[in-house]
Amino acid sequence: MSLLFGSSFTLPPLLLGTVLIATVLAAVHHAELIAHKMGEPFGTFLLALAVTVIEVGLILTLMLQGKAGAETLARDTVFSAVMIILNGLLGAFILFGALRHHEQSFQQVGVSASLATLCTLTVLTLVLPNFLASEHGPYYAPSQLAFVAIVSLLLYLTFVMVQTVRHRGYFLPPGGETEDPEAHAPPPSDKQTALSGVLLVACLVEVVLLAKALAPAIEEGVASAGAPHAVVGVVIAALVLLPESVAAVRAAMANRLQTSLNLALGSALATIGLTIPAVAMLSLVQDLPLALGLDSKGIVLLSLTLLVTTQSLATARTTVLQGVVHLVIFGVFVFTTLVP
C-alpha cells in the first residue's frame, strides 16, 4: 500500500476513497471479532475506540498540513460527529427498530450516565470558549486549553471505568431482550483474536495514510462545489462513522437497542474525550491555532440536540416518534451546513 503515497505514483481520488472505505470496514470487522471475544460492554467500547482512533488520525493529519481552515477542522469534525450520532444515527436505529418491533427498551441508568457525561464534555469544549475573557472569539488561552483537555480526558476515562468495571451491569441489555443468532455464535479462538488485533492496528495506520492522500481531493471538491469549509468536517465524520452506523442499525433491527445505544453514545463520548485532548496537545506543542467554540447557529442546534436526546431517552422506551424527531433535527443540521 505504500505505493499509494509515492511521489511518482498516485491513484484517482475515487479509487482512493473506495480503498479507504474498504479499509475502515476491515478495521471495524476486526474490532467486532475482538469485541465478540471480550463480550459486552467491552465490545461496543472497543469498536467506539477504534473508530475514534481513525477520526483522530484523520484530523491530526489534516491539521498538520496547515491549509486554510485547519484551525476549525477539529471543531467542525467533532461537532459534526456529535450531530450525526445523536440525530442521524440515533434517529435511524430508533426508527428502524421501532418499525420492526414497535417499542424497544433499554437500561435507563447507563444511558443517563452517558448523557450526563456527554452534555458536560460538549459544553466545556464547544460552547464555553465563546464566553471567556482571556481570548477573543472561539479560542481558549493556552492554559485554558490544557486544563480543558486534561479534565475532558479524565472525565472520559472515569466514564470508561464505570462502564467496563465498576458498574458494568448498567450497560448490559435488560432482561427479556431478544438476541439475534449472531450474538450466540461461538467466539473466535485466542489465535484468531490475536491476529485480528494485529490486523486492526495495521488497518488503522493504513486509514491515516490513505486519508492524507485523499485530503486534498476532499477539500478541492468542497471548494469547487462552493460549499462552506465546514462540510469537510461533516465528510470526515460521516466517513469514519459509516461502519459503526451500520452495526448500530443492525443491532436495533435485531431488538438489541442497548447495544445500539452503547455504540452511539460511547462513540460520541470517545469523539470528544479523546479527540479534543489529542488536538489540544498538537496545538500546544506545534503552536497551531485551534478554534473550538461554535457559532450561534451551532450552539442552538447543539442545545436542541442535547435537550431532545435527554427527553427521548428519559423513559427507557423508544417508539417511531423519537426516531422521526431526531432525523428531522439531523436534516436541519445538514441543510443549514450547506446553506448557512
WOKAVEN-V697855 format. One record per residue. N is the residue number from 1. RES is the residue in three letters. PHI is phi in whole degrees, 0 to 359 (* if undefined). D_LAST is the distance of its C-alpha to the last C-alpha in whole Angstrom. Layout:
BEGIN
n & res & phi & d_last
N & RES & PHI & D_LAST
N & RES & PHI & D_LAST
END
This chain:
BEGIN
n & res & phi & d_last
1 & MET & * & 39
2 & SER & 296 & 39
3 & LEU & 296 & 40
4 & LEU & 297 & 36
5 & PHE & 245 & 35
6 & GLY & 287 & 38
7 & SER & 290 & 38
8 & SER & 263 & 40
9 & PHE & 213 & 38
10 & THR & 226 & 35
11 & LEU & 253 & 34
12 & PRO & 300 & 31
13 & PRO & 305 & 27
14 & LEU & 297 & 28
15 & LEU & 291 & 31
16 & LEU & 300 & 30
17 & GLY & 297 & 27
18 & THR & 296 & 30
19 & VAL & 296 & 32
20 & LEU & 296 & 29
21 & ILE & 297 & 29
22 & ALA & 298 & 32
23 & THR & 291 & 33
24 & VAL & 298 & 30
25 & LEU & 297 & 32
26 & ALA & 295 & 36
27 & ALA & 299 & 35
28 & VAL & 291 & 34
29 & HIS & 301 & 37
30 & HIS & 292 & 39
31 & ALA & 296 & 37
32 & GLU & 292 & 38
33 & LEU & 298 & 42
34 & ILE & 295 & 42
35 & ALA & 297 & 40
36 & HIS & 296 & 43
37 & LYS & 290 & 46
38 & MET & 278 & 44
39 & GLY & 86 & 43
40 & GLU & 274 & 41
41 & PRO & 273 & 39
42 & PHE & 298 & 40
43 & GLY & 298 & 38
44 & THR & 293 & 35
45 & PHE & 297 & 35
46 & LEU & 296 & 36
47 & LEU & 296 & 33
48 & ALA & 297 & 30
49 & LEU & 295 & 32
50 & ALA & 298 & 32
51 & VAL & 296 & 29
52 & THR & 292 & 28
53 & VAL & 300 & 30
54 & ILE & 299 & 28
55 & GLU & 297 & 25
56 & VAL & 300 & 26
57 & GLY & 299 & 28
58 & LEU & 296 & 25
59 & ILE & 295 & 23
60 & LEU & 298 & 26
61 & THR & 298 & 27
62 & LEU & 289 & 23
63 & MET & 296 & 24
64 & LEU & 292 & 27
65 & GLN & 288 & 26
66 & GLY & 68 & 25
67 & LYS & 280 & 22
68 & ALA & 301 & 19
69 & GLY & 89 & 16
70 & ALA & 296 & 19
71 & GLU & 291 & 19
72 & THR & 255 & 16
73 & LEU & 298 & 17
74 & ALA & 297 & 19
75 & ARG & 300 & 16
76 & ASP & 297 & 14
77 & THR & 289 & 17
78 & VAL & 296 & 18
79 & PHE & 298 & 15
80 & SER & 298 & 14
81 & ALA & 298 & 18
82 & VAL & 297 & 19
83 & MET & 292 & 16
84 & ILE & 295 & 18
85 & ILE & 290 & 21
86 & LEU & 282 & 21
87 & ASN & 243 & 19
88 & GLY & 294 & 19
89 & LEU & 291 & 23
90 & LEU & 301 & 24
91 & GLY & 297 & 23
92 & ALA & 294 & 24
93 & PHE & 284 & 28
94 & ILE & 292 & 28
95 & LEU & 296 & 28
96 & PHE & 294 & 30
97 & GLY & 295 & 33
98 & ALA & 289 & 33
99 & LEU & 297 & 33
100 & ARG & 272 & 36
101 & HIS & 244 & 38
102 & HIS & 69 & 36
103 & GLU & 220 & 36
104 & GLN & 234 & 36
105 & SER & 235 & 37
106 & PHE & 204 & 37
107 & GLN & 277 & 38
108 & GLN & 292 & 36
109 & VAL & 299 & 38
110 & GLY & 294 & 36
111 & VAL & 294 & 33
112 & SER & 297 & 33
113 & ALA & 296 & 34
114 & SER & 297 & 31
115 & LEU & 292 & 28
116 & ALA & 298 & 30
117 & THR & 294 & 29
118 & LEU & 294 & 26
119 & CYS & 300 & 25
120 & THR & 296 & 27
121 & LEU & 296 & 25
122 & THR & 294 & 22
123 & VAL & 291 & 22
124 & LEU & 297 & 24
125 & THR & 265 & 22
126 & LEU & 250 & 19
127 & VAL & 244 & 19
128 & LEU & 304 & 22
129 & PRO & 305 & 22
130 & ASN & 288 & 19
131 & PHE & 240 & 22
132 & LEU & 255 & 25
133 & ALA & 267 & 27
134 & SER & 295 & 28
135 & GLU & 232 & 25
136 & HIS & 274 & 23
137 & GLY & 81 & 19
138 & PRO & 273 & 18
139 & TYR & 253 & 21
140 & TYR & 273 & 25
141 & ALA & 293 & 28
142 & PRO & 308 & 30
143 & SER & 294 & 32
144 & GLN & 295 & 30
145 & LEU & 298 & 28
146 & ALA & 296 & 31
147 & PHE & 296 & 32
148 & VAL & 296 & 29
149 & ALA & 298 & 29
150 & ILE & 293 & 33
151 & VAL & 292 & 32
152 & SER & 295 & 30
153 & LEU & 294 & 32
154 & LEU & 297 & 35
155 & LEU & 295 & 33
156 & TYR & 294 & 32
157 & LEU & 296 & 36
158 & THR & 296 & 37
159 & PHE & 299 & 35
160 & VAL & 299 & 36
161 & MET & 298 & 40
162 & VAL & 295 & 40
163 & GLN & 291 & 38
164 & THR & 257 & 41
165 & VAL & 233 & 44
166 & ARG & 291 & 44
167 & HIS & 230 & 43
168 & ARG & 304 & 42
169 & GLY & 298 & 43
170 & TYR & 293 & 40
171 & PHE & 248 & 38
172 & LEU & 267 & 41
173 & PRO & 301 & 41
174 & PRO & 293 & 42
175 & GLY & 299 & 46
176 & GLY & 89 & 46
177 & GLU & 284 & 43
178 & THR & 287 & 43
179 & GLU & 256 & 43
180 & ASP & 273 & 43
181 & PRO & 302 & 45
182 & GLU & 297 & 43
183 & ALA & 293 & 44
184 & HIS & 261 & 47
185 & ALA & 295 & 48
186 & PRO & 298 & 50
187 & PRO & 293 & 48
188 & PRO & 293 & 48
189 & SER & 288 & 51
190 & ASP & 299 & 51
191 & LYS & 293 & 52
192 & GLN & 296 & 49
193 & THR & 295 & 47
194 & ALA & 297 & 47
195 & LEU & 297 & 47
196 & SER & 296 & 43
197 & GLY & 297 & 43
198 & VAL & 295 & 43
199 & LEU & 294 & 41
200 & LEU & 297 & 38
201 & VAL & 298 & 38
202 & ALA & 298 & 39
203 & CYS & 295 & 36
204 & LEU & 296 & 34
205 & VAL & 295 & 35
206 & GLU & 295 & 34
207 & VAL & 298 & 31
208 & VAL & 298 & 30
209 & LEU & 294 & 32
210 & LEU & 295 & 30
211 & ALA & 296 & 27
212 & LYS & 297 & 28
213 & ALA & 287 & 29
214 & LEU & 272 & 26
215 & ALA & 306 & 23
216 & PRO & 301 & 23
217 & ALA & 293 & 23
218 & ILE & 297 & 20
219 & GLU & 294 & 18
220 & GLU & 293 & 19
221 & GLY & 295 & 18
222 & VAL & 295 & 15
223 & ALA & 293 & 15
224 & SER & 293 & 17
225 & ALA & 280 & 15
226 & GLY & 74 & 12
227 & ALA & 274 & 10
228 & PRO & 299 & 8
229 & HIS & 296 & 11
230 & ALA & 298 & 10
231 & VAL & 297 & 11
232 & VAL & 300 & 14
233 & GLY & 297 & 15
234 & VAL & 295 & 14
235 & VAL & 296 & 17
236 & ILE & 297 & 19
237 & ALA & 297 & 19
238 & ALA & 296 & 19
239 & LEU & 296 & 22
240 & VAL & 285 & 24
241 & LEU & 270 & 24
242 & LEU & 302 & 25
243 & PRO & 295 & 28
244 & GLU & 294 & 28
245 & SER & 297 & 26
246 & VAL & 299 & 29
247 & ALA & 296 & 32
248 & ALA & 292 & 30
249 & VAL & 294 & 30
250 & ARG & 299 & 33
251 & ALA & 296 & 35
252 & ALA & 295 & 33
253 & MET & 296 & 35
254 & ALA & 272 & 38
255 & ASN & 65 & 38
256 & ARG & 243 & 37
257 & LEU & 297 & 34
258 & GLN & 300 & 35
259 & THR & 297 & 35
260 & SER & 299 & 31
261 & LEU & 293 & 30
262 & ASN & 300 & 32
263 & LEU & 296 & 30
264 & ALA & 294 & 27
265 & LEU & 292 & 27
266 & GLY & 296 & 29
267 & SER & 292 & 27
268 & ALA & 298 & 24
269 & LEU & 294 & 27
270 & ALA & 294 & 28
271 & THR & 303 & 24
272 & ILE & 275 & 24
273 & GLY & 294 & 28
274 & LEU & 251 & 29
275 & THR & 292 & 26
276 & ILE & 299 & 25
277 & PRO & 300 & 29
278 & ALA & 293 & 29
279 & VAL & 288 & 26
280 & ALA & 295 & 27
281 & MET & 298 & 31
282 & LEU & 298 & 29
283 & SER & 298 & 28
284 & LEU & 289 & 31
285 & VAL & 287 & 33
286 & GLN & 268 & 32
287 & ASP & 57 & 30
288 & LEU & 261 & 27
289 & PRO & 293 & 24
290 & LEU & 221 & 22
291 & ALA & 266 & 19
292 & LEU & 252 & 18
293 & GLY & 292 & 17
294 & LEU & 282 & 13
295 & ASP & 282 & 11
296 & SER & 298 & 11
297 & LYS & 297 & 9
298 & GLY & 297 & 10
299 & ILE & 296 & 14
300 & VAL & 297 & 13
301 & LEU & 294 & 13
302 & LEU & 295 & 15
303 & SER & 298 & 18
304 & LEU & 298 & 17
305 & THR & 297 & 18
306 & LEU & 295 & 21
307 & LEU & 296 & 22
308 & VAL & 293 & 22
309 & THR & 296 & 24
310 & THR & 296 & 27
311 & GLN & 285 & 27
312 & SER & 296 & 27
313 & LEU & 255 & 30
314 & ALA & 271 & 32
315 & THR & 248 & 35
316 & ALA & 65 & 35
317 & ARG & 219 & 35
318 & THR & 230 & 32
319 & THR & 226 & 32
320 & VAL & 301 & 29
321 & LEU & 301 & 28
322 & GLN & 301 & 26
323 & GLY & 298 & 25
324 & VAL & 294 & 23
325 & VAL & 301 & 21
326 & HIS & 294 & 20
327 & LEU & 293 & 19
328 & VAL & 295 & 17
329 & ILE & 297 & 15
330 & PHE & 297 & 15
331 & GLY & 299 & 13
332 & VAL & 296 & 11
333 & PHE & 300 & 10
334 & VAL & 297 & 10
335 & PHE & 296 & 8
336 & THR & 286 & 5
337 & THR & 286 & 5
338 & LEU & 285 & 6
339 & VAL & 237 & 4
340 & PRO & 298 & 0
END
